[in-house]
Amino acid sequence: MRTDLRVKSCQMAIDLSSITDDELARLCRHGEGRAFRELYERYRQPVINFAYRMLGDRDGAGDILQETFQYFFRKLPGYRAEGRLRNLLFRVARNLCLNRLKKFRGLRTVPLDEALAVSGTTGESIIASLETKELQEKAAEALKKIPEIYSEVIVLRILNGMSYRDIAAVVDCPEGTVKSRLHNGLELLRKELGRQGIK
């Protein structure tokens, strides 16, 4: 199958967008540049949105994106395709963000309104119902006031649409803990929005 994929990738007719992440990773290992570009395009926006939400800095988020893919490229020869490439990329991005935050402690901001605009998606929860920029700004302020262990889970679930299982792999905790953090985080967010007069 690996040989078939490489042969197929060399033909211009192959549609790389229909190939799984693991198949693309195998092609990357064989030096197929188009496969790496496809993986990059597939995960560029979700990773940059996540990093931007964690850091509150567009330039920093761009740096995290580049560092995440550089790490993946360095580790590619030993990467075992197990269907969890997405988790790996988000975990690397998360760790890079946390390292950066430790280095620049106290400079963190959380402009959710811009993250929502950059993502092009509004999610499936209370944040999705925010229709105006003013309300989005209030939600961003409210999200700043809740602890990071809750806000990162909210961002991964709502902005990036990740499953509980995948979030658990990214933040390195049990799935039940992820569900609890999401529930508690949304409650804290609702209370904070309520203090701002948003129901």
Secondary structure as UniProt FT lines:
FT   HELIX           2..10
FT   TURN            12..13
FT   HELIX           16..18
FT   HELIX           21..29
FT   TURN            30..31
FT   HELIX           33..55
FT   HELIX           58..75
FT   HELIX           76..78
FT   HELIX           85..103
FT   TURN            104..106
FT   HELIX           112..119
FT   HELIX           126..129
FT   HELIX           133..144
FT   HELIX           148..154
FT   HELIX           155..159
FT   HELIX           164..171
FT   HELIX           175..195
FT   TURN            196..197
//
